[in-house]
Amino acid sequence: MILATVLSLLMARRLVRPLDDLARATHQLAAGRFAVRVPVTSRDELGQLAGDFNSLAVSLENNEQNRRLWVADISHELRTPLAILRGETEALQDGIRLPTPETINSLHGEVLHLSRLVDDLYQLSLSDVGALTYRKTNLDLVEVLLEVMVLYYPKFIDKGIVVTADIPAGVAAMVFGDKERLHQLFSNVFDNALKYTDAGGNAQVVMHQDESRVVVLLKDSAPGVSTVESERLFDRLYRVESSRNRLSGGAGLGLAICRTIVEAHGGSIAAQPSPLGGVMIHIELPRAGR
């Protein structure tokens, strides 16, 4: 009986100790100390529970870091146009600048930039909560793509960028999707190519399909990006240029919205090095009825 009692106490202590560690770590995690970890001392159920706890702590720590970066980036993006608007209006109030058409156009441009940024943030927030609406019907993706190309073709010409297209004539590419969202998808992709392709460059649009999918490729010329940067182009508020110069691009939300739209249609989108020297956006969407 004495031996059984001693063994029982030892086993109980061995079982209770990891539970105590988990309890203390859980209290720390609830207090916001996401760097806490518990030692994995066994390969039984308690060891598996400890490993799952550590995985949860890592996920929460990463989410907290991403949240802080997200808030900092949004603050940066909102601060810049607001600072410009404040400076311009104060200059008008003090009489340093006159209310000329150029001044009014500058103020209007900053208001438009701020409005687009807020709209993009609103679109992403709706996507996060699953409230982004889609009115899907069977439609021809060729028609949607050509409509966007017609809108952006003069802008490419003004910048000296030669645009070519390889789209099979007379062949429909039927998909089950929302025409307005797909129009937004291609608009964001073309807008990204227009902003980041050097003047005098080239852009090529290619579409082909097989029995199950429709593939759209947008290739542009220099400048290009590295493989690591290509994988991050669809991250929110990510831009390749370290200076974050607003004159060379937007807020870094357009491609993030593209990924949301493509995934909502059951497709995929990726960025790869372009044979023209820039970036190639690769979009795949399932065909209707597949």
NUFI-173412 format. One record per atom (N, C-alpha, C): residue number from 0; residue in one letter; atom name; x, y negated, z. Coordinates in steps of 0.1 Angstrom, whole numbers. Layout:
residues N
NUM:A:CA:X:Y:Z
...
This chain:
residues 290
0:M:N:8:12:0
0:M:CA:0:0:0
0:M:C:9:-13:0
1:I:N:20:-12:8
1:I:CA:29:-24:8
1:I:C:35:-26:-5
2:L:N:39:-15:-11
2:L:CA:46:-16:-25
2:L:C:36:-21:-35
3:A:N:23:-16:-34
3:A:CA:13:-21:-44
3:A:C:10:-36:-42
4:T:N:10:-40:-29
4:T:CA:7:-54:-26
4:T:C:18:-63:-32
5:V:N:31:-59:-30
5:V:CA:42:-67:-35
5:V:C:42:-67:-50
6:L:N:39:-56:-56
6:L:CA:39:-56:-71
6:L:C:27:-65:-76
7:S:N:16:-64:-69
7:S:CA:4:-72:-73
7:S:C:8:-87:-72
8:L:N:15:-91:-61
8:L:CA:18:-105:-59
8:L:C:28:-110:-70
9:L:N:38:-101:-73
9:L:CA:47:-105:-84
9:L:C:40:-106:-97
10:M:N:31:-96:-101
10:M:CA:24:-97:-113
10:M:C:15:-109:-114
11:A:N:8:-112:-102
11:A:CA:-1:-123:-102
11:A:C:7:-136:-104
12:R:N:19:-137:-98
12:R:CA:27:-149:-100
12:R:C:32:-150:-114
13:R:N:35:-139:-120
13:R:CA:40:-139:-134
13:R:C:28:-144:-143
14:L:N:16:-140:-140
14:L:CA:5:-144:-148
14:L:C:1:-158:-146
15:V:N:1:-162:-133
15:V:CA:-3:-176:-130
15:V:C:6:-187:-134
16:R:N:19:-184:-134
16:R:CA:29:-194:-137
16:R:C:27:-200:-151
17:P:N:25:-192:-162
17:P:CA:23:-198:-175
17:P:C:9:-206:-175
18:L:N:0:-201:-168
18:L:CA:-13:-208:-168
18:L:C:-12:-222:-161
19:D:N:-3:-222:-150
19:D:CA:-1:-235:-144
19:D:C:7:-244:-153
20:D:N:16:-239:-161
20:D:CA:24:-247:-170
20:D:C:14:-253:-181
21:L:N:5:-244:-186
21:L:CA:-5:-249:-195
21:L:C:-14:-259:-190
22:A:N:-18:-258:-177
22:A:CA:-27:-267:-171
22:A:C:-20:-281:-169
23:R:N:-8:-281:-165
23:R:CA:-1:-293:-163
23:R:C:2:-300:-177
24:A:N:5:-292:-187
24:A:CA:8:-298:-200
24:A:C:-6:-303:-206
25:T:N:-17:-297:-203
25:T:CA:-29:-301:-208
25:T:C:-33:-315:-202
26:H:N:-30:-317:-189
26:H:CA:-33:-330:-183
26:H:C:-24:-340:-189
27:Q:N:-12:-337:-192
27:Q:CA:-3:-347:-199
27:Q:C:-8:-350:-213
28:L:N:-12:-340:-220
28:L:CA:-17:-342:-234
28:L:C:-30:-351:-233
29:A:N:-38:-348:-224
29:A:CA:-51:-357:-222
29:A:C:-47:-371:-219
30:A:N:-36:-373:-212
30:A:CA:-31:-387:-209
30:A:C:-24:-394:-220
31:G:N:-23:-387:-232
31:G:CA:-17:-394:-243
31:G:C:-2:-391:-245
32:R:N:4:-382:-237
32:R:CA:18:-379:-238
32:R:C:19:-367:-247
33:F:N:19:-370:-260
33:F:CA:19:-359:-270
33:F:C:32:-352:-272
34:A:N:43:-356:-266
34:A:CA:56:-350:-268
34:A:C:57:-338:-258
35:V:N:47:-335:-250
35:V:CA:48:-324:-241
35:V:C:48:-311:-248
36:R:N:55:-301:-243
36:R:CA:56:-287:-249
36:R:C:56:-278:-237
37:V:N:52:-266:-239
37:V:CA:52:-255:-229
37:V:C:61:-244:-234
38:P:N:69:-238:-225
38:P:CA:78:-227:-230
38:P:C:70:-214:-234
39:V:N:74:-208:-244
39:V:CA:68:-195:-249
39:V:C:77:-184:-244
40:T:N:73:-178:-233
40:T:CA:82:-168:-226
40:T:C:78:-153:-229
41:S:N:67:-151:-236
41:S:CA:63:-138:-239
41:S:C:56:-137:-253
42:R:N:53:-125:-257
42:R:CA:47:-123:-270
42:R:C:33:-117:-269
43:D:N:27:-119:-257
43:D:CA:14:-114:-255
43:D:C:4:-125:-257
44:E:N:-8:-124:-252
44:E:CA:-19:-134:-254
44:E:C:-15:-147:-248
45:L:N:-9:-147:-236
45:L:CA:-5:-159:-230
45:L:C:6:-166:-239
46:G:N:15:-158:-244
46:G:CA:25:-164:-253
46:G:C:19:-170:-265
47:Q:N:9:-164:-271
47:Q:CA:3:-169:-283
47:Q:C:-5:-182:-279
48:L:N:-11:-182:-268
48:L:CA:-18:-194:-263
48:L:C:-9:-206:-262
49:A:N:3:-203:-256
49:A:CA:13:-213:-255
49:A:C:18:-219:-268
50:G:N:20:-209:-278
50:G:CA:24:-214:-291
50:G:C:13:-222:-298
51:D:N:0:-218:-296
51:D:CA:-10:-226:-302
51:D:C:-11:-240:-295
52:F:N:-9:-240:-282
52:F:CA:-9:-253:-276
52:F:C:2:-262:-281
53:N:N:14:-257:-283
53:N:CA:25:-265:-289
53:N:C:22:-270:-303
54:S:N:15:-261:-311
54:S:CA:11:-265:-324
54:S:C:1:-277:-324
55:L:N:-8:-276:-314
55:L:CA:-18:-286:-313
55:L:C:-11:-299:-308
56:A:N:-1:-298:-299
56:A:CA:6:-310:-295
56:A:C:13:-317:-306
57:V:N:19:-309:-315
57:V:CA:27:-314:-327
57:V:C:17:-321:-336
58:S:N:5:-315:-339
58:S:CA:-5:-321:-347
58:S:C:-9:-335:-342
59:L:N:-12:-335:-329
59:L:CA:-17:-347:-323
59:L:C:-6:-358:-323
60:E:N:7:-354:-321
60:E:CA:18:-364:-321
60:E:C:19:-369:-335
61:N:N:18:-361:-345
61:N:CA:19:-366:-359
61:N:C:8:-375:-363
62:N:N:-4:-371:-358
62:N:CA:-16:-380:-361
62:N:C:-15:-393:-354
63:E:N:-9:-394:-342
63:E:CA:-7:-406:-336
63:E:C:3:-415:-343
64:Q:N:14:-409:-347
64:Q:CA:24:-416:-355
64:Q:C:18:-422:-368
65:N:N:10:-413:-375
65:N:CA:4:-418:-387
65:N:C:-6:-429:-385
66:R:N:-13:-428:-373
66:R:CA:-23:-439:-370
66:R:C:-16:-452:-368
67:R:N:-4:-452:-361
67:R:CA:3:-464:-358
67:R:C:9:-470:-371
68:L:N:14:-461:-380
68:L:CA:19:-466:-393
68:L:C:8:-472:-401
69:W:N:-4:-465:-400
69:W:CA:-15:-470:-408
69:W:C:-20:-483:-404
70:V:N:-21:-485:-391
70:V:CA:-25:-499:-385
70:V:C:-14:-509:-389
71:A:N:-1:-506:-388
71:A:CA:9:-515:-391
71:A:C:9:-519:-406
72:D:N:7:-509:-415
72:D:CA:6:-512:-429
72:D:C:-6:-520:-433
73:I:N:-17:-517:-427
73:I:CA:-29:-525:-430
73:I:C:-27:-539:-425
74:S:N:-22:-541:-413
74:S:CA:-19:-554:-408
74:S:C:-10:-562:-417
75:H:N:0:-555:-423
75:H:CA:9:-562:-432
75:H:C:2:-566:-445
76:E:N:-6:-557:-450
76:E:CA:-13:-560:-462
76:E:C:-23:-571:-461
77:L:N:-30:-572:-449
77:L:CA:-40:-583:-447
77:L:C:-33:-596:-443
78:R:N:-21:-595:-437
78:R:CA:-15:-607:-432
78:R:C:-10:-616:-444
79:T:N:-5:-609:-454
79:T:CA:1:-616:-465
79:T:C:-8:-625:-473
80:P:N:-20:-620:-478
80:P:CA:-29:-629:-485
80:P:C:-35:-639:-476
81:L:N:-38:-636:-463
81:L:CA:-43:-646:-453
81:L:C:-33:-657:-451
82:A:N:-20:-653:-450
82:A:CA:-10:-664:-448
82:A:C:-9:-673:-460
83:I:N:-11:-668:-472
83:I:CA:-10:-676:-484
83:I:C:-22:-685:-484
84:L:N:-34:-679:-481
84:L:CA:-46:-688:-481
84:L:C:-46:-699:-471
85:R:N:-40:-696:-459
85:R:CA:-39:-706:-449
85:R:C:-29:-717:-453
86:G:N:-18:-713:-459
86:G:CA:-8:-723:-463
86:G:C:-14:-732:-474
87:E:N:-21:-726:-484
87:E:CA:-27:-733:-495
87:E:C:-37:-743:-490
88:T:N:-46:-738:-481
88:T:CA:-57:-747:-476
88:T:C:-52:-758:-468
89:E:N:-42:-755:-459
89:E:CA:-36:-766:-451
89:E:C:-28:-776:-459
90:A:N:-22:-772:-470
90:A:CA:-16:-781:-479
90:A:C:-26:-790:-486
91:L:N:-38:-785:-489
91:L:CA:-48:-793:-495
91:L:C:-54:-803:-484
92:Q:N:-55:-798:-472
92:Q:CA:-60:-807:-462
92:Q:C:-51:-818:-459
93:D:N:-38:-816:-459
93:D:CA:-28:-826:-456
93:D:C:-25:-835:-468
94:G:N:-30:-832:-479
94:G:CA:-28:-840:-491
94:G:C:-15:-837:-498
95:I:N:-8:-826:-494
95:I:CA:5:-822:-500
95:I:C:2:-817:-514
96:R:N:-9:-809:-516
96:R:CA:-12:-804:-529
96:R:C:-26:-810:-532
97:L:N:-28:-812:-545
97:L:CA:-41:-817:-550
97:L:C:-49:-805:-555
98:P:N:-63:-807:-554
98:P:CA:-72:-796:-558
98:P:C:-73:-795:-573
99:T:N:-61:-791:-579
99:T:CA:-61:-790:-593
99:T:C:-66:-776:-597
100:P:N:-69:-773:-610
100:P:CA:-74:-760:-614
100:P:C:-64:-749:-611
101:E:N:-51:-752:-612
101:E:CA:-41:-742:-608
101:E:C:-41:-738:-594
102:T:N:-43:-748:-585
102:T:CA:-44:-745:-571
102:T:C:-57:-737:-568
103:I:N:-68:-741:-574
103:I:CA:-80:-733:-572
103:I:C:-79:-719:-577
104:N:N:-72:-717:-588
104:N:CA:-70:-704:-594
104:N:C:-61:-695:-584
105:S:N:-51:-702:-578
105:S:CA:-42:-695:-569
105:S:C:-50:-690:-557
106:L:N:-59:-699:-551
106:L:CA:-67:-695:-540
106:L:C:-77:-683:-544
107:H:N:-82:-685:-556
107:H:CA:-92:-674:-560
107:H:C:-85:-661:-562
108:G:N:-73:-661:-567
108:G:CA:-65:-649:-569
108:G:C:-63:-642:-556
109:E:N:-59:-649:-545
109:E:CA:-57:-643:-532
109:E:C:-69:-638:-526
110:V:N:-81:-645:-528
110:V:CA:-94:-640:-524
110:V:C:-97:-627:-531
111:L:N:-95:-626:-544
111:L:CA:-97:-614:-551
111:L:C:-88:-602:-546
112:H:N:-76:-605:-544
112:H:CA:-67:-595:-538
112:H:C:-71:-590:-525
113:L:N:-76:-599:-516
113:L:CA:-81:-595:-503
113:L:C:-93:-587:-504
114:S:N:-102:-591:-513
114:S:CA:-115:-584:-516
114:S:C:-112:-570:-521
115:R:N:-103:-568:-530
115:R:CA:-100:-555:-535
115:R:C:-94:-546:-524
116:L:N:-85:-551:-516
116:L:CA:-79:-544:-505
116:L:C:-90:-539:-495
117:V:N:-99:-548:-492
117:V:CA:-110:-544:-482
117:V:C:-119:-533:-489
118:D:N:-122:-535:-502
118:D:CA:-130:-525:-509
118:D:C:-124:-511:-509
119:D:N:-111:-511:-512
119:D:CA:-104:-498:-512
119:D:C:-103:-492:-498
120:L:N:-101:-500:-488
120:L:CA:-102:-494:-474
120:L:C:-115:-489:-471
121:Y:N:-126:-496:-476
121:Y:CA:-139:-491:-473
121:Y:C:-142:-478:-480
122:Q:N:-137:-477:-493
122:Q:CA:-139:-464:-500
122:Q:C:-132:-453:-493
123:L:N:-120:-455:-488
123:L:CA:-112:-444:-481
123:L:C:-119:-441:-468
124:S:N:-125:-451:-461
124:S:CA:-131:-448:-448
124:S:C:-144:-439:-451
125:L:N:-151:-442:-462
125:L:CA:-163:-434:-465
125:L:C:-159:-420:-468
126:S:N:-148:-419:-475
126:S:CA:-143:-405:-479
126:S:C:-139:-397:-466
127:D:N:-133:-404:-456
127:D:CA:-129:-397:-444
127:D:C:-141:-392:-436
128:V:N:-152:-399:-436
128:V:CA:-164:-395:-429
128:V:C:-173:-387:-437
129:G:N:-170:-384:-450
129:G:CA:-178:-376:-458
129:G:C:-190:-384:-463
130:A:N:-190:-397:-463
130:A:CA:-202:-405:-467
130:A:C:-200:-411:-481
131:L:N:-189:-407:-488
131:L:CA:-188:-412:-502
131:L:C:-197:-405:-511
132:T:N:-206:-411:-517
132:T:CA:-217:-405:-525
132:T:C:-212:-402:-539
133:Y:N:-217:-390:-544
133:Y:CA:-214:-386:-558
133:Y:C:-227:-382:-565
134:R:N:-229:-387:-576
134:R:CA:-241:-384:-584
134:R:C:-236:-376:-596
135:K:N:-235:-363:-595
135:K:CA:-229:-355:-605
135:K:C:-239:-350:-615
136:T:N:-234:-350:-628
136:T:CA:-242:-345:-639
136:T:C:-232:-339:-649
137:N:N:-237:-332:-659
137:N:CA:-228:-327:-669
137:N:C:-225:-338:-679
138:L:N:-212:-341:-681
138:L:CA:-208:-352:-689
138:L:C:-196:-349:-697
139:D:N:-193:-357:-707
139:D:CA:-182:-355:-716
139:D:C:-170:-363:-710
140:L:N:-160:-357:-706
140:L:CA:-148:-364:-700
140:L:C:-141:-373:-710
141:V:N:-142:-369:-723
141:V:CA:-135:-376:-734
141:V:C:-141:-390:-735
142:E:N:-155:-391:-734
142:E:CA:-161:-404:-734
142:E:C:-157:-413:-723
143:V:N:-156:-408:-711
143:V:CA:-152:-416:-699
143:V:C:-138:-421:-701
144:L:N:-129:-412:-706
144:L:CA:-115:-416:-707
144:L:C:-113:-426:-718
145:L:N:-121:-425:-729
145:L:CA:-120:-435:-740
145:L:C:-125:-448:-736
146:E:N:-136:-448:-728
146:E:CA:-141:-461:-723
146:E:C:-130:-469:-715
147:V:N:-123:-462:-706
147:V:CA:-113:-468:-698
147:V:C:-101:-472:-707
148:M:N:-98:-464:-717
148:M:CA:-87:-468:-726
148:M:C:-90:-480:-733
149:V:N:-102:-482:-738
149:V:CA:-106:-494:-745
149:V:C:-105:-506:-736
150:L:N:-108:-505:-723
150:L:CA:-107:-516:-714
150:L:C:-92:-520:-712
151:Y:N:-84:-510:-710
151:Y:CA:-70:-513:-707
151:Y:C:-61:-515:-719
152:Y:N:-65:-511:-730
152:Y:CA:-56:-512:-742
152:Y:C:-51:-527:-744
153:P:N:-60:-537:-744
153:P:CA:-54:-551:-746
153:P:C:-44:-555:-735
154:K:N:-46:-550:-723
154:K:CA:-37:-554:-712
154:K:C:-23:-548:-714
155:F:N:-23:-535:-720
155:F:CA:-10:-529:-723
155:F:C:-3:-537:-735
156:I:N:-11:-541:-744
156:I:CA:-6:-548:-756
156:I:C:0:-561:-751
157:D:N:-7:-568:-742
157:D:CA:-2:-581:-737
157:D:C:11:-580:-730
158:K:N:14:-568:-724
158:K:CA:27:-566:-717
158:K:C:37:-560:-727
159:G:N:33:-557:-739
159:G:CA:43:-552:-749
159:G:C:45:-537:-747
160:I:N:35:-530:-741
160:I:CA:36:-515:-739
160:I:C:28:-508:-750
161:V:N:35:-499:-757
161:V:CA:29:-492:-768
161:V:C:21:-480:-763
162:V:N:8:-479:-766
162:V:CA:0:-468:-760
162:V:C:-4:-459:-772
163:T:N:-1:-446:-770
163:T:CA:-5:-435:-779
163:T:C:-14:-425:-772
164:A:N:-23:-419:-780
164:A:CA:-32:-409:-774
164:A:C:-32:-396:-782
165:D:N:-32:-385:-775
165:D:CA:-33:-372:-781
165:D:C:-46:-365:-775
166:I:N:-57:-369:-781
166:I:CA:-70:-363:-776
166:I:C:-77:-357:-788
167:P:N:-81:-344:-787
167:P:CA:-87:-337:-798
167:P:C:-100:-344:-803
168:A:N:-101:-347:-815
168:A:CA:-112:-354:-821
168:A:C:-124:-345:-823
169:G:N:-136:-349:-819
169:G:CA:-148:-342:-822
169:G:C:-150:-330:-813
170:V:N:-142:-329:-802
170:V:CA:-143:-318:-792
170:V:C:-146:-323:-779
171:A:N:-158:-319:-773
171:A:CA:-162:-324:-760
171:A:C:-155:-317:-749
172:A:N:-153:-324:-738
172:A:CA:-147:-318:-726
172:A:C:-157:-319:-715
173:M:N:-166:-310:-714
173:M:CA:-177:-311:-705
173:M:C:-173:-307:-690
174:V:N:-176:-316:-681
174:V:CA:-173:-314:-667
174:V:C:-186:-318:-659
175:F:N:-187:-313:-647
175:F:CA:-198:-316:-638
175:F:C:-192:-326:-628
176:G:N:-196:-339:-630
176:G:CA:-190:-349:-622
176:G:C:-198:-362:-622
177:D:N:-193:-372:-614
177:D:CA:-199:-385:-613
177:D:C:-192:-394:-623
178:K:N:-199:-399:-632
178:K:CA:-193:-408:-643
178:K:C:-187:-420:-637
179:E:N:-193:-426:-627
179:E:CA:-188:-439:-621
179:E:C:-175:-436:-614
180:R:N:-174:-425:-606
180:R:CA:-162:-421:-599
180:R:C:-151:-417:-608
181:L:N:-154:-410:-619
181:L:CA:-144:-406:-628
181:L:C:-139:-418:-636
182:H:N:-147:-428:-638
182:H:CA:-143:-440:-645
182:H:C:-133:-448:-635
183:Q:N:-137:-448:-622
183:Q:CA:-128:-454:-612
183:Q:C:-114:-446:-612
184:L:N:-115:-433:-613
184:L:CA:-103:-425:-613
184:L:C:-93:-429:-624
185:F:N:-98:-429:-636
185:F:CA:-89:-433:-647
185:F:C:-85:-447:-647
186:S:N:-94:-456:-642
186:S:CA:-90:-470:-641
186:S:C:-79:-472:-632
187:N:N:-79:-465:-620
187:N:CA:-68:-466:-611
187:N:C:-55:-461:-616
188:V:N:-56:-450:-624
188:V:CA:-44:-444:-630
188:V:C:-38:-453:-640
189:F:N:-47:-459:-649
189:F:CA:-42:-468:-659
189:F:C:-36:-481:-653
190:D:N:-43:-485:-643
190:D:CA:-38:-498:-636
190:D:C:-25:-496:-630
191:N:N:-22:-484:-624
191:N:CA:-10:-481:-618
191:N:C:1:-480:-629
192:A:N:-2:-474:-640
192:A:CA:8:-474:-651
192:A:C:11:-488:-656
193:L:N:1:-496:-657
193:L:CA:3:-510:-662
193:L:C:11:-518:-653
194:K:N:10:-516:-640
194:K:CA:17:-524:-630
194:K:C:32:-520:-630
195:Y:N:35:-507:-631
195:Y:CA:48:-502:-628
195:Y:C:56:-499:-640
196:T:N:51:-500:-652
196:T:CA:58:-497:-664
196:T:C:65:-510:-669
197:D:N:78:-510:-672
197:D:CA:85:-522:-677
197:D:C:79:-527:-690
198:A:N:79:-540:-692
198:A:CA:74:-545:-704
198:A:C:83:-540:-716
199:G:N:76:-538:-727
199:G:CA:82:-532:-739
199:G:C:84:-517:-738
200:G:N:77:-510:-729
200:G:CA:78:-496:-727
200:G:C:68:-489:-735
201:N:N:65:-476:-731
201:N:CA:56:-468:-738
201:N:C:47:-460:-728
202:A:N:35:-457:-732
202:A:CA:25:-449:-724
202:A:C:18:-440:-733
203:Q:N:16:-428:-729
203:Q:CA:10:-417:-737
203:Q:C:-1:-410:-729
204:V:N:-13:-409:-735
204:V:CA:-24:-402:-729
204:V:C:-26:-389:-737
205:V:N:-26:-378:-729
205:V:CA:-28:-364:-735
205:V:C:-40:-357:-728
206:M:N:-48:-351:-736
206:M:CA:-59:-343:-730
206:M:C:-60:-330:-738
207:H:N:-61:-319:-730
207:H:CA:-63:-306:-736
207:H:C:-71:-298:-726
208:Q:N:-77:-287:-730
208:Q:CA:-86:-279:-722
208:Q:C:-84:-264:-726
209:D:N:-88:-256:-716
209:D:CA:-89:-241:-719
209:D:C:-103:-236:-714
210:E:N:-104:-224:-712
210:E:CA:-117:-218:-708
210:E:C:-122:-223:-695
211:S:N:-113:-227:-686
211:S:CA:-118:-230:-672
211:S:C:-115:-244:-668
212:R:N:-107:-252:-675
212:R:CA:-102:-265:-669
212:R:C:-100:-275:-681
213:V:N:-100:-288:-677
213:V:CA:-97:-299:-685
213:V:C:-85:-306:-679
214:V:N:-75:-308:-687
214:V:CA:-62:-314:-682
214:V:C:-60:-327:-689
215:V:N:-57:-337:-681
215:V:CA:-55:-351:-686
215:V:C:-41:-355:-681
216:L:N:-32:-359:-690
216:L:CA:-19:-364:-686
216:L:C:-17:-378:-690
217:L:N:-12:-386:-681
217:L:CA:-8:-400:-685
217:L:C:7:-401:-682
218:K:N:15:-403:-693
218:K:CA:29:-404:-692
218:K:C:33:-419:-695
219:D:N:42:-424:-687
219:D:CA:47:-437:-690
219:D:C:63:-437:-690
220:S:N:68:-448:-694
220:S:CA:83:-450:-695
220:S:C:88:-456:-682
221:A:N:101:-459:-682
221:A:CA:108:-464:-670
221:A:C:101:-476:-664
222:P:N:103:-478:-651
222:P:CA:111:-470:-642
222:P:C:105:-457:-637
223:G:N:114:-447:-634
223:G:CA:109:-435:-628
223:G:C:111:-434:-613
224:V:N:106:-423:-608
224:V:CA:108:-422:-593
224:V:C:114:-408:-591
225:S:N:119:-406:-579
225:S:CA:125:-393:-575
225:S:C:114:-383:-572
226:T:N:118:-370:-572
226:T:CA:109:-360:-569
226:T:C:102:-362:-555
227:V:N:110:-366:-545
227:V:CA:105:-368:-532
227:V:C:95:-379:-532
228:E:N:98:-390:-539
228:E:CA:88:-401:-540
228:E:C:76:-397:-548
229:S:N:77:-389:-558
229:S:CA:66:-384:-565
229:S:C:55:-377:-557
230:E:N:61:-369:-547
230:E:CA:52:-362:-538
230:E:C:44:-371:-529
231:R:N:49:-383:-527
231:R:CA:43:-393:-517
231:R:C:35:-403:-524
232:L:N:34:-404:-537
232:L:CA:27:-414:-544
232:L:C:12:-415:-540
233:F:N:7:-404:-536
233:F:CA:-8:-403:-533
233:F:C:-10:-406:-518
234:D:N:0:-408:-510
234:D:CA:-2:-412:-496
234:D:C:-7:-426:-495
235:R:N:-15:-429:-485
235:R:CA:-21:-442:-484
235:R:C:-11:-452:-480
236:L:N:-12:-463:-487
236:L:CA:-3:-475:-485
236:L:C:12:-472:-488
237:Y:N:15:-461:-495
237:Y:CA:28:-459:-499
237:Y:C:32:-465:-512
238:R:N:43:-472:-512
238:R:CA:48:-478:-525
238:R:C:63:-475:-525
239:V:N:68:-473:-537
239:V:CA:82:-469:-539
239:V:C:91:-480:-535
240:E:N:88:-492:-539
240:E:CA:97:-503:-537
240:E:C:98:-506:-522
241:S:N:110:-507:-516
241:S:CA:112:-509:-502
241:S:C:109:-523:-498
242:S:N:110:-532:-508
242:S:CA:108:-546:-504
242:S:C:93:-549:-503
243:R:N:84:-540:-507
243:R:CA:70:-542:-506
243:R:C:66:-555:-513
244:N:N:71:-558:-525
244:N:CA:68:-570:-532
244:N:C:54:-569:-538
245:R:N:45:-578:-534
245:R:CA:32:-578:-539
245:R:C:31:-581:-554
246:L:N:41:-588:-559
246:L:CA:41:-591:-574
246:L:C:43:-579:-583
247:S:N:49:-569:-577
247:S:CA:52:-557:-586
247:S:C:42:-546:-584
248:G:N:32:-547:-576
248:G:CA:22:-537:-574
248:G:C:11:-540:-564
249:G:N:2:-531:-562
249:G:CA:-9:-534:-553
249:G:C:-5:-529:-539
250:A:N:-16:-525:-532
250:A:CA:-14:-522:-518
250:A:C:-11:-507:-516
251:G:N:-11:-499:-526
251:G:CA:-7:-485:-525
251:G:C:-19:-477:-521
252:L:N:-31:-481:-525
252:L:CA:-43:-474:-522
252:L:C:-50:-467:-534
253:G:N:-46:-472:-546
253:G:CA:-53:-468:-558
253:G:C:-52:-453:-560
254:L:N:-39:-447:-559
254:L:CA:-37:-433:-561
254:L:C:-43:-425:-550
255:A:N:-43:-430:-538
255:A:CA:-49:-423:-527
255:A:C:-64:-421:-530
256:I:N:-71:-431:-535
256:I:CA:-85:-430:-539
256:I:C:-86:-420:-550
257:C:N:-77:-420:-560
257:C:CA:-77:-410:-571
257:C:C:-77:-396:-565
258:R:N:-69:-393:-556
258:R:CA:-68:-379:-550
258:R:C:-81:-376:-544
259:T:N:-87:-385:-537
259:T:CA:-100:-383:-530
259:T:C:-111:-379:-541
260:I:N:-111:-387:-552
260:I:CA:-121:-384:-562
260:I:C:-119:-371:-569
261:V:N:-106:-368:-572
261:V:CA:-103:-355:-579
261:V:C:-107:-343:-570
262:E:N:-103:-344:-558
262:E:CA:-106:-333:-549
262:E:C:-121:-331:-547
263:A:N:-129:-342:-547
263:A:CA:-143:-341:-546
263:A:C:-149:-334:-558
264:H:N:-142:-334:-569
264:H:CA:-147:-327:-581
264:H:C:-141:-313:-583
265:G:N:-134:-308:-572
265:G:CA:-129:-295:-573
265:G:C:-116:-294:-581
266:G:N:-109:-305:-584
266:G:CA:-97:-305:-592
266:G:C:-85:-308:-584
267:S:N:-74:-311:-591
267:S:CA:-61:-314:-585
267:S:C:-55:-325:-593
268:I:N:-46:-333:-586
268:I:CA:-38:-344:-592
268:I:C:-24:-344:-586
269:A:N:-15:-346:-595
269:A:CA:-1:-346:-590
269:A:C:7:-356:-599
270:A:N:19:-360:-593
270:A:CA:28:-369:-600
270:A:C:41:-361:-603
271:Q:N:46:-363:-615
271:Q:CA:58:-356:-619
271:Q:C:67:-365:-627
272:P:N:80:-362:-629
272:P:CA:88:-370:-638
272:P:C:83:-370:-652
273:S:N:82:-381:-659
273:S:CA:77:-382:-672
273:S:C:88:-380:-682
274:P:N:85:-373:-693
274:P:CA:95:-371:-704
274:P:C:99:-385:-711
275:L:N:90:-395:-708
275:L:CA:93:-408:-714
275:L:C:102:-416:-705
276:G:N:105:-411:-693
276:G:CA:114:-418:-684
276:G:C:108:-424:-671
277:G:N:95:-423:-671
277:G:CA:87:-429:-659
277:G:C:81:-418:-651
278:V:N:68:-419:-649
278:V:CA:60:-410:-641
278:V:C:49:-404:-650
279:M:N:46:-392:-647
279:M:CA:35:-385:-654
279:M:C:24:-381:-644
280:I:N:12:-386:-645
280:I:CA:1:-382:-637
280:I:C:-6:-370:-643
281:H:N:-7:-359:-636
281:H:CA:-13:-347:-641
281:H:C:-26:-345:-633
282:I:N:-37:-345:-641
282:I:CA:-50:-343:-635
282:I:C:-57:-331:-641
283:E:N:-62:-322:-633
283:E:CA:-69:-311:-637
283:E:C:-83:-311:-631
284:L:N:-93:-309:-639
284:L:CA:-107:-308:-635
284:L:C:-114:-295:-640
285:P:N:-122:-289:-632
285:P:CA:-129:-276:-638
285:P:C:-139:-280:-648
286:R:N:-140:-272:-658
286:R:CA:-151:-274:-668
286:R:C:-164:-271:-663
287:A:N:-174:-277:-668
287:A:CA:-188:-275:-664
287:A:C:-192:-260:-665
288:G:N:-198:-255:-654
288:G:CA:-202:-241:-655
288:G:C:-192:-231:-652
289:R:N:-179:-236:-648
289:R:CA:-168:-227:-645
289:R:C:-165:-226:-630
